Amino acid sequence: MPRQARNTPGGYAYHVINRANGRLRLFRKEEDFLAFERVMVEAMERHPVRLLDWCVMSNHWHFVVWPRGDGDLTAFFRWLTHTHTQRWHAHHGTAGTGHLYQGRFKAFPIQQDDHLAGVLRYVQLNPVRAKTAPRADAWRWGSAYVRRRGDATLKALLSDWPIAMPRNWQAWLADGVSHAERKRIAESLRRSRPMGDATWTTKIVKQLGLEWTVRPRGRPRKPID
Protein backbone atom coordinates (compact mmCIF):
# COMPACT_ATOMS: atom_id res chain seq x y z
CA MET A 1 0.00 0.00 0.00
CA PRO A 2 1.45 3.42 -0.89
CA ARG A 3 2.26 5.69 2.04
CA GLN A 4 -0.52 8.15 2.81
CA ALA A 5 0.30 11.83 2.45
CA ARG A 6 0.69 13.78 5.70
CA ASN A 7 -2.20 16.15 6.44
CA THR A 8 -2.00 17.80 9.85
CA PRO A 9 -3.52 21.29 9.65
CA GLY A 10 -3.21 23.67 12.56
CA GLY A 11 -5.95 24.20 15.11
CA TYR A 12 -6.51 20.52 15.89
CA ALA A 13 -5.06 18.52 18.77
CA TYR A 14 -3.03 15.43 17.83
CA HIS A 15 -1.70 12.30 19.49
CA VAL A 16 1.81 11.76 18.07
CA ILE A 17 3.81 8.57 18.52
CA ASN A 18 6.96 6.91 17.21
CA ARG A 19 8.66 3.63 18.10
CA ALA A 20 12.16 2.24 17.84
CA ASN A 21 12.97 -0.07 14.97
CA GLY A 22 12.71 -3.75 15.88
CA ARG A 23 13.53 -4.46 19.52
CA LEU A 24 15.99 -1.60 19.82
CA ARG A 25 16.07 0.18 23.17
CA LEU A 26 16.33 3.86 22.30
CA PHE A 27 16.88 5.10 25.84
CA ARG A 28 19.24 2.86 27.77
CA LYS A 29 20.56 5.25 30.40
CA GLU A 30 19.85 8.64 31.90
CA GLU A 31 22.05 10.47 29.40
CA ASP A 32 19.99 9.06 26.51
CA PHE A 33 16.83 10.62 27.98
CA LEU A 34 18.61 13.89 28.74
CA ALA A 35 19.95 14.07 25.19
CA PHE A 36 16.42 13.64 23.83
CA GLU A 37 15.18 16.44 26.09
CA ARG A 38 17.88 18.71 24.70
CA VAL A 39 16.68 17.91 21.18
CA MET A 40 13.11 18.71 22.27
CA VAL A 41 14.21 22.15 23.51
CA GLU A 42 16.07 22.86 20.26
CA ALA A 43 13.13 21.66 18.17
CA MET A 44 10.86 24.08 20.03
CA GLU A 45 13.26 26.96 19.37
CA ARG A 46 13.40 26.17 15.66
CA HIS A 47 9.82 25.03 15.03
CA PRO A 48 7.51 26.17 17.87
CA VAL A 49 4.42 24.08 18.52
CA ARG A 50 2.06 23.91 21.49
CA LEU A 51 2.97 20.82 23.56
CA LEU A 52 0.21 19.70 25.90
CA ASP A 53 1.82 16.55 27.31
CA TRP A 54 4.46 13.95 26.53
CA CYS A 55 5.97 10.72 27.81
CA VAL A 56 9.27 9.17 26.74
CA MET A 57 9.66 5.43 27.35
CA SER A 58 12.60 3.11 26.69
CA ASN A 59 11.64 2.25 23.10
CA HIS A 60 8.99 4.80 22.08
CA TRP A 61 7.50 8.17 22.86
CA HIS A 62 4.09 9.86 22.95
CA PHE A 63 3.25 13.54 22.56
CA VAL A 64 -0.05 15.42 22.58
CA VAL A 65 0.23 18.63 20.60
CA TRP A 66 -2.00 21.48 19.45
CA PRO A 67 -0.26 23.21 16.52
CA ARG A 68 -1.27 26.72 15.57
CA GLY A 69 -0.51 26.65 11.87
CA ASP A 70 -0.55 24.21 8.99
CA GLY A 71 2.77 22.41 8.79
CA ASP A 72 3.86 23.26 12.36
CA LEU A 73 3.42 19.69 13.62
CA THR A 74 5.34 18.14 10.73
CA ALA A 75 8.17 20.66 10.97
CA PHE A 76 8.63 20.07 14.71
CA PHE A 77 8.54 16.28 14.69
CA ARG A 78 10.48 15.86 11.45
CA TRP A 79 13.33 17.93 12.91
CA LEU A 80 13.05 16.20 16.31
CA THR A 81 13.16 12.69 14.86
CA HIS A 82 15.87 13.39 12.29
CA THR A 83 18.14 15.21 14.73
CA HIS A 84 17.67 12.64 17.49
CA THR A 85 18.51 9.86 15.02
CA GLN A 86 21.71 11.56 13.88
CA ARG A 87 22.91 12.31 17.40
CA TRP A 88 21.97 8.87 18.73
CA HIS A 89 23.99 7.13 16.02
CA ALA A 90 26.93 9.51 16.53
CA HIS A 91 26.95 8.93 20.29
CA HIS A 92 26.65 5.15 20.02
CA GLY A 93 29.00 4.79 17.03
CA THR A 94 26.32 3.10 14.92
CA ALA A 95 26.09 5.36 11.88
CA GLY A 96 25.15 3.40 8.77
CA THR A 97 23.75 0.43 10.69
CA GLY A 98 20.10 0.98 9.82
CA HIS A 99 17.01 2.88 10.85
CA LEU A 100 16.60 4.04 14.43
CA TYR A 101 12.81 4.40 14.22
CA GLN A 102 10.23 2.13 12.62
CA GLY A 103 9.39 4.93 10.21
CA ARG A 104 8.08 8.46 10.24
CA PHE A 105 6.06 9.51 13.26
CA LYS A 106 2.29 8.91 13.34
CA ALA A 107 -0.21 11.64 14.24
CA PHE A 108 -3.91 11.21 15.00
CA PRO A 109 -6.38 14.13 15.31
CA ILE A 110 -8.36 14.27 18.57
CA GLN A 111 -11.71 15.90 19.27
CA GLN A 112 -11.24 18.63 21.87
CA ASP A 113 -13.58 17.32 24.55
CA ASP A 114 -13.54 14.23 26.78
CA HIS A 115 -11.71 12.37 24.02
CA LEU A 116 -8.74 14.71 24.36
CA ALA A 117 -8.87 14.42 28.15
CA GLY A 118 -8.72 10.63 27.79
CA VAL A 119 -5.68 10.76 25.51
CA LEU A 120 -3.87 13.21 27.79
CA ARG A 121 -4.41 10.92 30.75
CA TYR A 122 -3.46 7.85 28.70
CA VAL A 123 -0.15 9.41 27.65
CA GLN A 124 0.79 10.55 31.15
CA LEU A 125 -0.05 7.14 32.64
CA ASN A 126 2.12 5.21 30.18
CA PRO A 127 4.87 4.43 32.74
CA VAL A 128 2.27 3.30 35.29
CA ARG A 129 0.77 0.82 32.83
CA ALA A 130 4.29 -0.38 31.98
CA LYS A 131 5.04 -0.71 35.73
CA THR A 132 8.13 1.47 35.46
CA ALA A 133 6.76 4.05 37.92
CA PRO A 134 4.17 3.96 40.72
CA ARG A 135 2.60 7.25 39.63
CA ALA A 136 2.68 9.35 36.48
CA ASP A 137 4.46 12.24 38.21
CA ALA A 138 7.15 9.87 39.50
CA TRP A 139 8.37 9.16 35.95
CA ARG A 140 11.21 11.60 35.33
CA TRP A 141 10.80 11.51 31.54
CA GLY A 142 7.21 12.65 31.21
CA SER A 143 5.29 15.92 31.43
CA ALA A 144 3.47 14.87 34.61
CA TYR A 145 6.82 14.98 36.41
CA VAL A 146 7.80 18.20 34.66
CA ARG A 147 4.62 19.96 35.79
CA ARG A 148 5.49 19.22 39.43
CA ARG A 149 9.27 19.07 39.62
CA GLY A 150 10.74 19.99 36.24
CA ASP A 151 13.16 22.83 35.72
CA ALA A 152 12.14 26.10 34.09
CA THR A 153 13.46 25.09 30.66
CA LEU A 154 11.27 22.00 30.43
CA LYS A 155 8.24 23.66 32.00
CA ALA A 156 8.48 26.36 29.34
CA LEU A 157 7.83 23.68 26.69
CA LEU A 158 4.33 23.05 28.04
CA SER A 159 1.28 24.96 26.81
CA ASP A 160 -2.17 25.36 28.30
CA TRP A 161 -4.72 22.78 27.22
CA PRO A 162 -7.56 23.74 24.85
CA ILE A 163 -9.92 22.10 27.36
CA ALA A 164 -10.27 22.79 31.06
CA MET A 165 -7.54 21.14 33.11
CA PRO A 166 -8.85 19.39 36.24
CA ARG A 167 -8.14 21.45 39.36
CA ASN A 168 -6.71 18.43 41.14
CA TRP A 169 -5.09 16.87 38.12
CA GLN A 170 -3.05 14.43 40.24
CA ALA A 171 -6.24 12.89 41.63
CA TRP A 172 -7.66 12.93 38.10
CA LEU A 173 -4.64 10.99 36.88
CA ALA A 174 -4.96 8.54 39.76
CA ASP A 175 -8.48 7.69 38.58
CA GLY A 176 -6.80 5.96 35.63
CA VAL A 177 -8.02 5.33 32.09
CA SER A 178 -11.28 3.46 31.71
CA HIS A 179 -11.50 0.26 29.69
CA ALA A 180 -13.64 2.06 27.10
CA GLU A 181 -11.05 4.85 26.74
CA ARG A 182 -8.19 2.38 26.36
CA LYS A 183 -10.15 0.48 23.72
CA ARG A 184 -10.88 3.65 21.72
CA ILE A 185 -7.27 4.82 21.90
CA ALA A 186 -5.92 1.38 20.96
CA GLU A 187 -8.19 1.34 17.91
CA SER A 188 -7.00 4.82 16.96
CA LEU A 189 -3.38 3.66 17.16
CA ARG A 190 -4.01 0.47 15.19
CA ARG A 191 -5.93 2.14 12.39
CA SER A 192 -4.35 5.63 12.40
CA ARG A 193 -7.91 6.76 13.03
CA PRO A 194 -9.03 10.17 14.37
CA MET A 195 -10.17 10.03 17.99
CA GLY A 196 -13.66 11.41 18.54
CA ASP A 197 -17.37 10.73 18.41
CA ALA A 198 -19.02 9.40 15.26
CA THR A 199 -20.20 12.76 13.93
CA TRP A 200 -16.86 14.50 14.46
CA THR A 201 -14.89 11.56 13.06
CA THR A 202 -17.01 11.44 9.90
CA LYS A 203 -16.35 15.15 9.32
CA ILE A 204 -12.62 14.92 9.99
CA VAL A 205 -11.92 11.87 7.84
CA LYS A 206 -13.55 13.64 4.89
CA GLN A 207 -11.79 16.93 5.55
CA LEU A 208 -8.34 15.36 5.96
CA GLY A 209 -8.69 12.56 3.42
CA LEU A 210 -8.55 9.81 6.05
CA GLU A 211 -11.43 7.65 4.80
CA TRP A 212 -9.10 4.66 4.64
CA THR A 213 -8.81 4.70 8.46
CA VAL A 214 -12.50 3.86 8.92
CA ARG A 215 -13.02 1.39 6.10
CA PRO A 216 -13.49 -2.28 7.06
CA ARG A 217 -10.29 -4.26 6.77
CA GLY A 218 -9.87 -7.04 4.24
CA ARG A 219 -11.36 -7.48 0.83
CA PRO A 220 -15.04 -6.64 0.40
CA ARG A 221 -17.30 -9.66 0.24
CA LYS A 222 -18.48 -10.72 -3.19
CA PRO A 223 -22.21 -10.27 -3.75
CA ILE A 224 -24.27 -13.43 -3.68
CA ASP A 225 -26.00 -14.16 -6.99
C-alpha positions as CSV (number, residue, x, y, z in Angstrom):
1,M,0.0,0.0,0.0
2,P,1.4,3.4,-0.9
3,R,2.3,5.7,2.0
4,Q,-0.5,8.1,2.8
5,A,0.3,11.8,2.5
6,R,0.7,13.8,5.7
7,N,-2.2,16.2,6.4
8,T,-2.0,17.8,9.9
9,P,-3.5,21.3,9.6
10,G,-3.2,23.7,12.6
11,G,-5.9,24.2,15.1
12,Y,-6.5,20.5,15.9
13,A,-5.1,18.5,18.8
14,Y,-3.0,15.4,17.8
15,H,-1.7,12.3,19.5
16,V,1.8,11.8,18.1
17,I,3.8,8.6,18.5
18,N,7.0,6.9,17.2
19,R,8.7,3.6,18.1
20,A,12.2,2.2,17.8
21,N,13.0,-0.1,15.0
22,G,12.7,-3.8,15.9
23,R,13.5,-4.5,19.5
24,L,16.0,-1.6,19.8
25,R,16.1,0.2,23.2
26,L,16.3,3.9,22.3
27,F,16.9,5.1,25.8
28,R,19.2,2.9,27.8
29,K,20.6,5.2,30.4
30,E,19.8,8.6,31.9
31,E,22.1,10.5,29.4
32,D,20.0,9.1,26.5
33,F,16.8,10.6,28.0
34,L,18.6,13.9,28.7
35,A,20.0,14.1,25.2
36,F,16.4,13.6,23.8
37,E,15.2,16.4,26.1
38,R,17.9,18.7,24.7
39,V,16.7,17.9,21.2
40,M,13.1,18.7,22.3
41,V,14.2,22.1,23.5
42,E,16.1,22.9,20.3
43,A,13.1,21.7,18.2
44,M,10.9,24.1,20.0
45,E,13.3,27.0,19.4
46,R,13.4,26.2,15.7
47,H,9.8,25.0,15.0
48,P,7.5,26.2,17.9
49,V,4.4,24.1,18.5
50,R,2.1,23.9,21.5
51,L,3.0,20.8,23.6
52,L,0.2,19.7,25.9
53,D,1.8,16.5,27.3
54,W,4.5,13.9,26.5
55,C,6.0,10.7,27.8
56,V,9.3,9.2,26.7
57,M,9.7,5.4,27.3
58,S,12.6,3.1,26.7
59,N,11.6,2.3,23.1
60,H,9.0,4.8,22.1
61,W,7.5,8.2,22.9
62,H,4.1,9.9,23.0
63,F,3.2,13.5,22.6
64,V,-0.1,15.4,22.6
65,V,0.2,18.6,20.6
66,W,-2.0,21.5,19.5
67,P,-0.3,23.2,16.5
68,R,-1.3,26.7,15.6
69,G,-0.5,26.7,11.9
70,D,-0.5,24.2,9.0
71,G,2.8,22.4,8.8
72,D,3.9,23.3,12.4
73,L,3.4,19.7,13.6
74,T,5.3,18.1,10.7
75,A,8.2,20.7,11.0
76,F,8.6,20.1,14.7
77,F,8.5,16.3,14.7
78,R,10.5,15.9,11.4
79,W,13.3,17.9,12.9
80,L,13.1,16.2,16.3
81,T,13.2,12.7,14.9
82,H,15.9,13.4,12.3
83,T,18.1,15.2,14.7
84,H,17.7,12.6,17.5
85,T,18.5,9.9,15.0
86,Q,21.7,11.6,13.9
87,R,22.9,12.3,17.4
88,W,22.0,8.9,18.7
89,H,24.0,7.1,16.0
90,A,26.9,9.5,16.5
91,H,26.9,8.9,20.3
92,H,26.7,5.1,20.0
93,G,29.0,4.8,17.0
94,T,26.3,3.1,14.9
95,A,26.1,5.4,11.9
96,G,25.1,3.4,8.8
97,T,23.8,0.4,10.7
98,G,20.1,1.0,9.8
99,H,17.0,2.9,10.8
100,L,16.6,4.0,14.4
101,Y,12.8,4.4,14.2
102,Q,10.2,2.1,12.6
103,G,9.4,4.9,10.2
104,R,8.1,8.5,10.2
105,F,6.1,9.5,13.3
106,K,2.3,8.9,13.3
107,A,-0.2,11.6,14.2
108,F,-3.9,11.2,15.0
109,P,-6.4,14.1,15.3
110,I,-8.4,14.3,18.6
111,Q,-11.7,15.9,19.3
112,Q,-11.2,18.6,21.9
113,D,-13.6,17.3,24.6
114,D,-13.5,14.2,26.8
115,H,-11.7,12.4,24.0
116,L,-8.7,14.7,24.4
117,A,-8.9,14.4,28.1
118,G,-8.7,10.6,27.8
119,V,-5.7,10.8,25.5
120,L,-3.9,13.2,27.8
121,R,-4.4,10.9,30.8
122,Y,-3.5,7.9,28.7
123,V,-0.2,9.4,27.7
124,Q,0.8,10.6,31.2
125,L,0.0,7.1,32.6
126,N,2.1,5.2,30.2
127,P,4.9,4.4,32.7
128,V,2.3,3.3,35.3
129,R,0.8,0.8,32.8
130,A,4.3,-0.4,32.0
131,K,5.0,-0.7,35.7
132,T,8.1,1.5,35.5
133,A,6.8,4.0,37.9
134,P,4.2,4.0,40.7
135,R,2.6,7.3,39.6
136,A,2.7,9.3,36.5
137,D,4.5,12.2,38.2
138,A,7.2,9.9,39.5
139,W,8.4,9.2,35.9
140,R,11.2,11.6,35.3
141,W,10.8,11.5,31.5
142,G,7.2,12.7,31.2
143,S,5.3,15.9,31.4
144,A,3.5,14.9,34.6
145,Y,6.8,15.0,36.4
146,V,7.8,18.2,34.7
147,R,4.6,20.0,35.8
148,R,5.5,19.2,39.4
149,R,9.3,19.1,39.6
150,G,10.7,20.0,36.2
151,D,13.2,22.8,35.7
152,A,12.1,26.1,34.1
153,T,13.5,25.1,30.7
154,L,11.3,22.0,30.4
155,K,8.2,23.7,32.0
156,A,8.5,26.4,29.3
157,L,7.8,23.7,26.7
158,L,4.3,23.1,28.0
159,S,1.3,25.0,26.8
160,D,-2.2,25.4,28.3
161,W,-4.7,22.8,27.2
162,P,-7.6,23.7,24.8
163,I,-9.9,22.1,27.4
164,A,-10.3,22.8,31.1
165,M,-7.5,21.1,33.1
166,P,-8.9,19.4,36.2
167,R,-8.1,21.5,39.4
168,N,-6.7,18.4,41.1
169,W,-5.1,16.9,38.1
170,Q,-3.1,14.4,40.2
171,A,-6.2,12.9,41.6
172,W,-7.7,12.9,38.1
173,L,-4.6,11.0,36.9
174,A,-5.0,8.5,39.8
175,D,-8.5,7.7,38.6
176,G,-6.8,6.0,35.6
177,V,-8.0,5.3,32.1
178,S,-11.3,3.5,31.7
179,H,-11.5,0.3,29.7
180,A,-13.6,2.1,27.1
181,E,-11.1,4.8,26.7
182,R,-8.2,2.4,26.4
183,K,-10.2,0.5,23.7
184,R,-10.9,3.6,21.7
185,I,-7.3,4.8,21.9
186,A,-5.9,1.4,21.0
187,E,-8.2,1.3,17.9
188,S,-7.0,4.8,17.0
189,L,-3.4,3.7,17.2
190,R,-4.0,0.5,15.2
191,R,-5.9,2.1,12.4
192,S,-4.3,5.6,12.4
193,R,-7.9,6.8,13.0
194,P,-9.0,10.2,14.4
195,M,-10.2,10.0,18.0
196,G,-13.7,11.4,18.5
197,D,-17.4,10.7,18.4
198,A,-19.0,9.4,15.3
199,T,-20.2,12.8,13.9
200,W,-16.9,14.5,14.5
201,T,-14.9,11.6,13.1
202,T,-17.0,11.4,9.9
203,K,-16.4,15.1,9.3
204,I,-12.6,14.9,10.0
205,V,-11.9,11.9,7.8
206,K,-13.5,13.6,4.9
207,Q,-11.8,16.9,5.6
208,L,-8.3,15.4,6.0
209,G,-8.7,12.6,3.4
210,L,-8.6,9.8,6.0
211,E,-11.4,7.7,4.8
212,W,-9.1,4.7,4.6
213,T,-8.8,4.7,8.5
214,V,-12.5,3.9,8.9
215,R,-13.0,1.4,6.1
216,P,-13.5,-2.3,7.1
217,R,-10.3,-4.3,6.8
218,G,-9.9,-7.0,4.2
219,R,-11.4,-7.5,0.8
220,P,-15.0,-6.6,0.4
221,R,-17.3,-9.7,0.2
222,K,-18.5,-10.7,-3.2
223,P,-22.2,-10.3,-3.7
224,I,-24.3,-13.4,-3.7
225,D,-26.0,-14.2,-7.0
